[in-house]
Amino acid sequence: MANFLTVNLGTEESPELISVDNVCKIIFEADTAHTLSLEQCDKFDKLKSYGPILKAGVVKYVTDFCCQAIAVSEVIKNRGYFK
């Protein structure tokens, strides 16, 4: 699956481009971790500041990923791979 969405968590002078996959990891860690490092908190706060524009991209990525995962799991099950 193509991953065209990147997010700059740095500055214009010092960009820190991360993929939507890493955005999902940061959100997951923020939601499940009992304590976050200061760096993780900063990244999560920066992500939240992007608002709906980032939400739309992340939701599309996660939806596409899940659809592909379901399709692959059906192929594995129906064709008897990995018996």
N, C-alpha and C positions, 0 to 999 in steps of 0.2 A: 504494500500500500504506500503510495506516495505521501510524503510528509512535507508539504510546502509551507506550512505555517511555522514561523519562528517568532519569538518574542524577545525584545531587547530589555534585559533586566539591568543593564548598565546605563551608561550615559552616551551622548553623541560622541564625546571625546574618547570614551573607553567603552565601546559596546560589549555586551555579554549576551550574544544571541543563543537562545535555547530552543530546542524543538518542542513541538506540542506533546511529544511523548514525555519529555522531562517536565513540562508544565503539569501533566497528569500526575507524575510522581511527586512533585512538590505538593500538589493539592491533596493527594492521598496521604503523604507523610504528615501534613498539617492537620488533617482530619483524624488520623489514627494515632499519632505519636503523643505520648504523655508530656514530653518536653521537647521543644524545638530549639535548635541552636539559634543564636542571634542572626546568623547568615540566612538560615531557613526562614525565620520570621520576617526578615527584610524582603526576601524573595516572594514570600506569600503575600505580604502587604502590597508589594509592587504589582503582583498579578491581580489582586483584587481591585487596584486602582484603574485597571484597564476597562472594567465594567462589561457591558453587554457585548461589545465588539469581540472581546476575547472569549466570552461565554459561547457565542455562536460557533466560533471556530473549534473550540474544545469539544462542544457537544456533537458537532458533525464528525470530528475525528473519532470520538469514542463510539458513536453510533456505527460508523463505517467499520471500525475495528471489530465491534461485537458481531455485526452481520457477517464479516469474513470469518471470524472464529466459529460461528455457528455453521456456516457452510462447510468449512474444513472438517469440523467434527462430524457432520453428517456423511461426508465422503469417507472418512476413516471408518465410521460405523458400518455404512452400507457396503463398502467394498472389502471389509474384513482386514484392513491393514493392521499391522502390529498385533497379530494373534499370538 
